[in-house]
Amino acid sequence: MADTHRQDAADLFAPLLPELALSRPEAGPDPRLVELARLLARRAAREWFEAQQREQTQRRS
């Protein structure tokens, strides 16, 4: 009986797990987030490449 009471008290003071989970570890990464990361990486690469091209044309002039 005392062990059950202690267990109940421990459950009351245990940290609460978040109710909203964006992804479950066993399910792997969310495919929407993966696609968003790819899209943002492509955009950043394109902007960097264009900036490099502008710098090269300015040096030549």
Number of C-alpha atoms within 10 A of each C-alpha: 6 7 8 9 10 11 11 12 11 11 11 10 8 9 8 8 7 6 6 6 8 8 10 9 9 6 7 8 12 12 9 9 10 10 11 11 12 12 12 11 12 12 12 12 12 12 12 12 12 12 11 12 11 11 11 11 9 9 7 6 5
